[in-house]
């Protein structure tokens, strides 16, 4: 059976983007807020939470 690591690639991509943004911020290349530097870590979580809440609201409405 083939091992499916699709979810891990998303996590790795988010961490790599975060580390790149931190390096750019610390070297003075970008002047973004730390909220935007850390966005690759928290935006997917917020998006998932919003989708779950919407799904629960839809299920409650039609059941």
PDB file of N, CA, C and O in Angstrom:
ATOM      1  N   UNK A   1       0.844  -1.176   0.000  1.00  0.00           N
ATOM      2  CA  UNK A   1       0.000   0.000   0.000  1.00  0.00           C
ATOM      3  C   UNK A   1       0.889   1.238   0.000  1.00  0.00           C
ATOM      4  O   UNK A   1       1.896   1.294   0.705  1.00  0.00           O
ATOM      5  N   UNK A   2       0.510   2.207  -0.782  1.00  0.00           N
ATOM      6  CA  UNK A   2       1.287   3.441  -0.924  1.00  0.00           C
ATOM      7  C   UNK A   2       0.973   4.397   0.227  1.00  0.00           C
ATOM      8  O   UNK A   2      -0.188   4.579   0.593  1.00  0.00           O
ATOM      9  N   UNK A   3       2.017   5.005   0.793  1.00  0.00           N
ATOM     10  CA  UNK A   3       1.858   5.962   1.891  1.00  0.00           C
ATOM     11  C   UNK A   3       1.507   7.328   1.314  1.00  0.00           C
ATOM     12  O   UNK A   3       2.198   7.822   0.423  1.00  0.00           O
ATOM     13  N   UNK A   4       0.442   7.938   1.815  1.00  0.00           N
ATOM     14  CA  UNK A   4      -0.024   9.235   1.318  1.00  0.00           C
ATOM     15  C   UNK A   4       0.450  10.344   2.257  1.00  0.00           C
ATOM     16  O   UNK A   4      -0.017  10.442   3.392  1.00  0.00           O
ATOM     17  N   UNK A   5       1.380  11.181   1.778  1.00  0.00           N
ATOM     18  CA  UNK A   5       1.951  12.250   2.595  1.00  0.00           C
ATOM     19  C   UNK A   5       1.537  13.636   2.111  1.00  0.00           C
ATOM     20  O   UNK A   5       2.276  14.599   2.316  1.00  0.00           O
ATOM     21  N   UNK A   6       0.380  13.756   1.477  1.00  0.00           N
ATOM     22  CA  UNK A   6      -0.044  15.037   0.914  1.00  0.00           C
ATOM     23  C   UNK A   6      -0.192  16.092   2.003  1.00  0.00           C
ATOM     24  O   UNK A   6       0.214  17.236   1.799  1.00  0.00           O
ATOM     25  N   UNK A   7      -0.754  15.745   3.143  1.00  0.00           N
ATOM     26  CA  UNK A   7      -0.939  16.694   4.237  1.00  0.00           C
ATOM     27  C   UNK A   7       0.368  17.217   4.788  1.00  0.00           C
ATOM     28  O   UNK A   7       0.453  18.372   5.205  1.00  0.00           O
ATOM     29  N   UNK A   8       1.381  16.381   4.793  1.00  0.00           N
ATOM     30  CA  UNK A   8       2.683  16.796   5.316  1.00  0.00           C
ATOM     31  C   UNK A   8       3.333  17.845   4.437  1.00  0.00           C
ATOM     32  O   UNK A   8       4.039  18.721   4.937  1.00  0.00           O
ATOM     33  N   UNK A   9       3.107  17.769   3.141  1.00  0.00           N
ATOM     34  CA  UNK A   9       3.710  18.754   2.233  1.00  0.00           C
ATOM     35  C   UNK A   9       3.184  20.153   2.511  1.00  0.00           C
ATOM     36  O   UNK A   9       3.930  21.127   2.408  1.00  0.00           O
ATOM     37  N   UNK A  10       1.913  20.262   2.861  1.00  0.00           N
ATOM     38  CA  UNK A  10       1.345  21.565   3.199  1.00  0.00           C
ATOM     39  C   UNK A  10       1.972  22.144   4.456  1.00  0.00           C
ATOM     40  O   UNK A  10       2.244  23.343   4.524  1.00  0.00           O
ATOM     41  N   UNK A  11       2.200  21.302   5.445  1.00  0.00           N
ATOM     42  CA  UNK A  11       2.822  21.753   6.692  1.00  0.00           C
ATOM     43  C   UNK A  11       4.265  22.168   6.431  1.00  0.00           C
ATOM     44  O   UNK A  11       4.720  23.199   6.926  1.00  0.00           O
ATOM     45  N   UNK A  12       4.976  21.368   5.656  1.00  0.00           N
ATOM     46  CA  UNK A  12       6.368  21.695   5.334  1.00  0.00           C
ATOM     47  C   UNK A  12       6.443  23.013   4.569  1.00  0.00           C
ATOM     48  O   UNK A  12       7.311  23.843   4.839  1.00  0.00           O
ATOM     49  N   UNK A  13       5.535  23.204   3.614  1.00  0.00           N
ATOM     50  CA  UNK A  13       5.521  24.451   2.851  1.00  0.00           C
ATOM     51  C   UNK A  13       5.274  25.650   3.763  1.00  0.00           C
ATOM     52  O   UNK A  13       5.935  26.679   3.625  1.00  0.00           O
ATOM     53  N   UNK A  14       4.328  25.524   4.694  1.00  0.00           N
ATOM     54  CA  UNK A  14       4.029  26.626   5.612  1.00  0.00           C
ATOM     55  C   UNK A  14       5.233  26.957   6.486  1.00  0.00           C
ATOM     56  O   UNK A  14       5.536  28.131   6.702  1.00  0.00           O
ATOM     57  N   UNK A  15       5.914  25.947   6.984  1.00  0.00           N
ATOM     58  CA  UNK A  15       7.073  26.182   7.838  1.00  0.00           C
ATOM     59  C   UNK A  15       8.214  26.803   7.040  1.00  0.00           C
ATOM     60  O   UNK A  15       8.887  27.709   7.530  1.00  0.00           O
ATOM     61  N   UNK A  16       8.439  26.327   5.818  1.00  0.00           N
ATOM     62  CA  UNK A  16       9.502  26.896   4.978  1.00  0.00           C
ATOM     63  C   UNK A  16       9.207  28.355   4.654  1.00  0.00           C
ATOM     64  O   UNK A  16      10.103  29.195   4.732  1.00  0.00           O
ATOM     65  N   UNK A  17       7.966  28.670   4.292  1.00  0.00           N
ATOM     66  CA  UNK A  17       7.599  30.065   4.035  1.00  0.00           C
ATOM     67  C   UNK A  17       7.807  30.926   5.274  1.00  0.00           C
ATOM     68  O   UNK A  17       8.326  32.038   5.185  1.00  0.00           O
ATOM     69  N   UNK A  18       7.402  30.412   6.420  1.00  0.00           N
ATOM     70  CA  UNK A  18       7.587  31.151   7.672  1.00  0.00           C
ATOM     71  C   UNK A  18       9.063  31.429   7.927  1.00  0.00           C
ATOM     72  O   UNK A  18       9.429  32.552   8.275  1.00  0.00           O
ATOM     73  N   UNK A  19       9.906  30.428   7.760  1.00  0.00           N
ATOM     74  CA  UNK A  19      11.339  30.622   7.992  1.00  0.00           C
ATOM     75  C   UNK A  19      11.955  31.602   6.999  1.00  0.00           C
ATOM     76  O   UNK A  19      12.823  32.395   7.363  1.00  0.00           O
ATOM     77  N   UNK A  20      11.506  31.548   5.745  1.00  0.00           N
ATOM     78  CA  UNK A  20      11.992  32.512   4.749  1.00  0.00           C
ATOM     79  C   UNK A  20      11.577  33.929   5.132  1.00  0.00           C
ATOM     80  O   UNK A  20      12.382  34.857   5.063  1.00  0.00           O
ATOM     81  N   UNK A  21      10.314  34.092   5.536  1.00  0.00           N
ATOM     82  CA  UNK A  21       9.827  35.415   5.932  1.00  0.00           C
ATOM     83  C   UNK A  21      10.578  35.936   7.155  1.00  0.00           C
ATOM     84  O   UNK A  21      10.895  37.123   7.223  1.00  0.00           O
ATOM     85  N   UNK A  22      10.866  35.061   8.121  1.00  0.00           N
ATOM     86  CA  UNK A  22      11.619  35.477   9.313  1.00  0.00           C
ATOM     87  C   UNK A  22      13.015  35.933   8.914  1.00  0.00           C
ATOM     88  O   UNK A  22      13.496  36.962   9.388  1.00  0.00           O
ATOM     89  N   UNK A  23      13.661  35.173   8.046  1.00  0.00           N
ATOM     90  CA  UNK A  23      15.011  35.551   7.607  1.00  0.00           C
ATOM     91  C   UNK A  23      14.989  36.895   6.883  1.00  0.00           C
ATOM     92  O   UNK A  23      15.854  37.741   7.106  1.00  0.00           O
ATOM     93  N   UNK A  24      13.997  37.086   6.016  1.00  0.00           N
ATOM     94  CA  UNK A  24      13.896  38.365   5.304  1.00  0.00           C
ATOM     95  C   UNK A  24      13.611  39.519   6.255  1.00  0.00           C
ATOM     96  O   UNK A  24      14.137  40.617   6.074  1.00  0.00           O
ATOM     97  N   UNK A  25      12.789  39.281   7.257  1.00  0.00           N
ATOM     98  CA  UNK A  25      12.472  40.323   8.237  1.00  0.00           C
ATOM     99  C   UNK A  25      13.712  40.677   9.064  1.00  0.00           C
ATOM    100  O   UNK A  25      13.994  41.855   9.284  1.00  0.00           O
ATOM    101  N   UNK A  26      14.443  39.674   9.516  1.00  0.00           N
ATOM    102  CA  UNK A  26      15.604  39.922  10.369  1.00  0.00           C
ATOM    103  C   UNK A  26      16.765  40.552   9.617  1.00  0.00           C
ATOM    104  O   UNK A  26      17.599  41.231  10.215  1.00  0.00           O
ATOM    105  N   UNK A  27      16.823  40.333   8.310  1.00  0.00           N
ATOM    106  CA  UNK A  27      17.885  40.959   7.518  1.00  0.00           C
ATOM    107  C   UNK A  27      17.482  42.326   6.993  1.00  0.00           C
ATOM    108  O   UNK A  27      18.291  43.010   6.366  1.00  0.00           O
ATOM    109  N   UNK A  28      16.244  42.734   7.239  1.00  0.00           N
ATOM    110  CA  UNK A  28      15.794  44.057   6.845  1.00  0.00           C
ATOM    111  C   UNK A  28      15.332  44.164   5.402  1.00  0.00           C
ATOM    112  O   UNK A  28      15.141  45.273   4.901  1.00  0.00           O
ATOM    113  N   UNK A  29      15.148  43.045   4.727  1.00  0.00           N
ATOM    114  CA  UNK A  29      14.699  43.069   3.335  1.00  0.00           C
ATOM    115  C   UNK A  29      13.224  43.448   3.253  1.00  0.00           C
ATOM    116  O   UNK A  29      12.812  44.156   2.335  1.00  0.00           O
ATOM    117  N   UNK A  30      12.438  42.980   4.206  1.00  0.00           N
ATOM    118  CA  UNK A  30      11.015  43.329   4.243  1.00  0.00           C
ATOM    119  C   UNK A  30      10.716  44.000   5.579  1.00  0.00           C
ATOM    120  O   UNK A  30      11.397  43.759   6.575  1.00  0.00           O
ATOM    121  N   UNK A  31       9.700  44.834   5.583  1.00  0.00           N
ATOM    122  CA  UNK A  31       9.315  45.557   6.802  1.00  0.00           C
ATOM    123  C   UNK A  31       7.883  45.207   7.202  1.00  0.00           C
ATOM    124  O   UNK A  31       7.138  46.059   7.685  1.00  0.00           O
ATOM    125  N   UNK A  32       7.515  43.965   6.998  1.00  0.00           N
ATOM    126  CA  UNK A  32       6.162  43.529   7.320  1.00  0.00           C
ATOM    127  C   UNK A  32       5.979  43.412   8.823  1.00  0.00           C
ATOM    128  O   UNK A  32       6.941  43.289   9.582  1.00  0.00           O
ATOM    129  N   UNK A  33       4.709  43.452   9.234  1.00  0.00           N
ATOM    130  CA  UNK A  33       4.359  43.186  10.620  1.00  0.00           C
ATOM    131  C   UNK A  33       4.620  41.710  10.919  1.00  0.00           C
ATOM    132  O   UNK A  33       4.592  40.861  10.027  1.00  0.00           O
ATOM    133  N   UNK A  34       4.876  41.427  12.207  1.00  0.00           N
ATOM    134  CA  UNK A  34       5.100  40.030  12.583  1.00  0.00           C
ATOM    135  C   UNK A  34       3.851  39.169  12.374  1.00  0.00           C
ATOM    136  O   UNK A  34       3.957  37.951  12.225  1.00  0.00           O
ATOM    137  N   UNK A  35       2.678  39.791  12.362  1.00  0.00           N
ATOM    138  CA  UNK A  35       1.449  39.046  12.052  1.00  0.00           C
ATOM    139  C   UNK A  35       1.529  38.454  10.649  1.00  0.00           C
ATOM    140  O   UNK A  35       1.149  37.302  10.438  1.00  0.00           O
ATOM    141  N   UNK A  36       2.023  39.235   9.689  1.00  0.00           N
ATOM    142  CA  UNK A  36       2.128  38.742   8.315  1.00  0.00           C
ATOM    143  C   UNK A  36       3.284  37.766   8.144  1.00  0.00           C
ATOM    144  O   UNK A  36       3.227  36.874   7.299  1.00  0.00           O
ATOM    145  N   UNK A  37       4.321  37.933   8.937  1.00  0.00           N
ATOM    146  CA  UNK A  37       5.440  36.989   8.897  1.00  0.00           C
ATOM    147  C   UNK A  37       4.964  35.606   9.330  1.00  0.00           C
ATOM    148  O   UNK A  37       5.350  34.594   8.746  1.00  0.00           O
ATOM    149  N   UNK A  38       4.130  35.577  10.352  1.00  0.00           N
ATOM    150  CA  UNK A  38       3.643  34.297  10.877  1.00  0.00           C
ATOM    151  C   UNK A  38       2.374  33.808  10.178  1.00  0.00           C
ATOM    152  O   UNK A  38       1.840  32.761  10.543  1.00  0.00           O
ATOM    153  N   UNK A  39       1.891  34.534   9.198  1.00  0.00           N
ATOM    154  CA  UNK A  39       0.650  34.166   8.502  1.00  0.00           C
ATOM    155  C   UNK A  39       0.663  32.755   7.907  1.00  0.00           C
ATOM    156  O   UNK A  39      -0.368  32.085   7.968  1.00  0.00           O
ATOM    157  N   UNK A  40       1.765  32.264   7.336  1.00  0.00           N
ATOM    158  CA  UNK A  40       1.729  30.894   6.807  1.00  0.00           C
ATOM    159  C   UNK A  40       1.405  29.839   7.868  1.00  0.00           C
ATOM    160  O   UNK A  40       0.996  28.729   7.528  1.00  0.00           O
ATOM    161  N   UNK A  41       1.582  30.169   9.129  1.00  0.00           N
ATOM    162  CA  UNK A  41       1.286  29.217  10.196  1.00  0.00           C
ATOM    163  C   UNK A  41      -0.164  29.298  10.664  1.00  0.00           C
ATOM    164  O   UNK A  41      -0.772  28.266  10.950  1.00  0.00           O
ATOM    165  N   UNK A  42      -0.736  30.512  10.749  1.00  0.00           N
ATOM    166  CA  UNK A  42      -2.068  30.623  11.329  1.00  0.00           C
ATOM    167  C   UNK A  42      -3.193  30.778  10.316  1.00  0.00           C
ATOM    168  O   UNK A  42      -4.338  30.469  10.646  1.00  0.00           O
ATOM    169  N   UNK A  43      -2.930  31.233   9.120  1.00  0.00           N
ATOM    170  CA  UNK A  43      -4.011  31.415   8.136  1.00  0.00           C
ATOM    171  C   UNK A  43      -4.693  30.082   7.787  1.00  0.00           C
ATOM    172  O   UNK A  43      -5.923  30.038   7.754  1.00  0.00           O
ATOM    173  N   UNK A  44      -3.959  29.006   7.528  1.00  0.00           N
ATOM    174  CA  UNK A  44      -4.654  27.743   7.241  1.00  0.00           C
ATOM    175  C   UNK A  44      -5.511  27.259   8.411  1.00  0.00           C
ATOM    176  O   UNK A  44      -6.569  26.668   8.197  1.00  0.00           O
ATOM    177  N   UNK A  45      -5.068  27.502   9.634  1.00  0.00           N
ATOM    178  CA  UNK A  45      -5.862  27.094  10.791  1.00  0.00           C
ATOM    179  C   UNK A  45      -7.152  27.891  10.899  1.00  0.00           C
ATOM    180  O   UNK A  45      -8.213  27.332  11.173  1.00  0.00           O
ATOM    181  N   UNK A  46      -7.058  29.191  10.684  1.00  0.00           N
ATOM    182  CA  UNK A  46      -8.248  30.046  10.734  1.00  0.00           C
ATOM    183  C   UNK A  46      -9.216  29.668   9.622  1.00  0.00           C
ATOM    184  O   UNK A  46     -10.424  29.599   9.847  1.00  0.00           O
ATOM    185  N   UNK A  47      -8.695  29.424   8.425  1.00  0.00           N
ATOM    186  CA  UNK A  47      -9.543  29.024   7.300  1.00  0.00           C
ATOM    187  C   UNK A  47     -10.261  27.708   7.598  1.00  0.00           C
ATOM    188  O   UNK A  47     -11.456  27.581   7.331  1.00  0.00           O
ATOM    189  N   UNK A  48      -9.546  26.737   8.147  1.00  0.00           N
ATOM    190  CA  UNK A  48     -10.150  25.453   8.494  1.00  0.00           C
ATOM    191  C   UNK A  48     -11.222  25.627   9.554  1.00  0.00           C
ATOM    192  O   UNK A  48     -12.283  25.007   9.475  1.00  0.00           O
ATOM    193  N   UNK A  49     -10.956  26.457  10.535  1.00  0.00           N
ATOM    194  CA  UNK A  49     -11.937  26.703  11.587  1.00  0.00           C
ATOM    195  C   UNK A  49     -13.205  27.345  11.026  1.00  0.00           C
ATOM    196  O   UNK A  49     -14.310  26.961  11.407  1.00  0.00           O
ATOM    197  N   UNK A  50     -13.057  28.310  10.133  1.00  0.00           N
ATOM    198  CA  UNK A  50     -14.214  28.966   9.524  1.00  0.00           C
ATOM    199  C   UNK A  50     -15.028  27.966   8.703  1.00  0.00           C
ATOM    200  O   UNK A  50     -16.256  27.964   8.778  1.00  0.00           O
ATOM    201  N   UNK A  51     -14.368  27.126   7.930  1.00  0.00           N
ATOM    202  CA  UNK A  51     -15.070  26.128   7.123  1.00  0.00           C
ATOM    203  C   UNK A  51     -15.814  25.144   8.020  1.00  0.00           C
ATOM    204  O   UNK A  51     -16.949  24.777   7.717  1.00  0.00           O
ATOM    205  N   UNK A  52     -15.200  24.714   9.110  1.00  0.00           N
ATOM    206  CA  UNK A  52     -15.869  23.788  10.036  1.00  0.00           C
ATOM    207  C   UNK A  52     -17.098  24.429  10.675  1.00  0.00           C
ATOM    208  O   UNK A  52     -18.140  23.785  10.804  1.00  0.00           O
ATOM    209  N   UNK A  53     -16.981  25.690  11.073  1.00  0.00           N
ATOM    210  CA  UNK A  53     -18.125  26.379  11.671  1.00  0.00           C
ATOM    211  C   UNK A  53     -19.252  26.519  10.656  1.00  0.00           C
ATOM    212  O   UNK A  53     -20.416  26.304  10.992  1.00  0.00           O
ATOM    213  N   UNK A  54     -18.920  26.877   9.417  1.00  0.00           N
ATOM    214  CA  UNK A  54     -19.951  26.989   8.378  1.00  0.00           C
ATOM    215  C   UNK A  54     -20.620  25.644   8.113  1.00  0.00           C
ATOM    216  O   UNK A  54     -21.837  25.582   7.940  1.00  0.00           O
ATOM    217  N   UNK A  55     -19.844  24.577   8.078  1.00  0.00           N
ATOM    218  CA  UNK A  55     -20.426  23.248   7.868  1.00  0.00           C
ATOM    219  C   UNK A  55     -21.370  22.879   9.005  1.00  0.00           C
ATOM    220  O   UNK A  55     -22.451  22.338   8.769  1.00  0.00           O
ATOM    221  N   UNK A  56     -20.965  23.170  10.236  1.00  0.00           N
ATOM    222  CA  UNK A  56     -21.846  22.881  11.370  1.00  0.00           C
ATOM    223  C   UNK A  56     -23.130  23.699  11.308  1.00  0.00           C
ATOM    224  O   UNK A  56     -24.205  23.182  11.613  1.00  0.00           O
ATOM    225  N   UNK A  57     -23.034  24.955  10.922  1.00  0.00           N
ATOM    226  CA  UNK A  57     -24.239  25.782  10.796  1.00  0.00           C
ATOM    227  C   UNK A  57     -25.168  25.258   9.707  1.00  0.00           C
ATOM    228  O   UNK A  57     -26.386  25.251   9.883  1.00  0.00           O
ATOM    229  N   UNK A  58     -24.611  24.828   8.602  1.00  0.00           N
ATOM    230  CA  UNK A  58     -25.427  24.281   7.507  1.00  0.00           C
ATOM    231  C   UNK A  58     -26.081  22.974   7.931  1.00  0.00           C
ATOM    232  O   UNK A  58     -27.251  22.742   7.628  1.00  0.00           O
ATOM    233  N   UNK A  59     -25.346  22.126   8.622  1.00  0.00           N
ATOM    234  CA  UNK A  59     -25.910  20.848   9.083  1.00  0.00           C
ATOM    235  C   UNK A  59     -27.044  21.096  10.061  1.00  0.00           C
ATOM    236  O   UNK A  59     -28.083  20.442   9.978  1.00  0.00           O
ATOM    237  N   UNK A  60     -26.862  22.028  10.984  1.00  0.00           N
ATOM    238  CA  UNK A  60     -27.931  22.326  11.951  1.00  0.00           C
ATOM    239  C   UNK A  60     -29.163  22.923  11.268  1.00  0.00           C
ATOM    240  O   UNK A  60     -30.298  22.654  11.661  1.00  0.00           O
ATOM    241  N   UNK A  61     -28.923  23.720  10.261  1.00  0.00           N
ATOM    242  CA  UNK A  61     -30.050  24.364   9.574  1.00  0.00           C
ATOM    243  C   UNK A  61     -30.916  23.348   8.838  1.00  0.00           C
ATOM    244  O   UNK A  61     -32.140  23.477   8.824  1.00  0.00           O
ATOM    245  N   UNK A  62     -30.302  22.348   8.231  1.00  0.00           N
ATOM    246  CA  UNK A  62     -31.047  21.397   7.404  1.00  0.00           C
ATOM    247  C   UNK A  62     -31.322  20.066   8.089  1.00  0.00           C
ATOM    248  O   UNK A  62     -31.737  19.114   7.428  1.00  0.00           O
ATOM    249  N   UNK A  63     -31.103  19.978   9.388  1.00  0.00           N
ATOM    250  CA  UNK A  63     -31.436  18.723  10.069  1.00  0.00           C
ATOM    251  C   UNK A  63     -32.534  18.915  11.089  1.00  0.00           C
ATOM    252  O   UNK A  63     -32.934  17.958  11.752  1.00  0.00           O
TER     253      UNK A  63
END
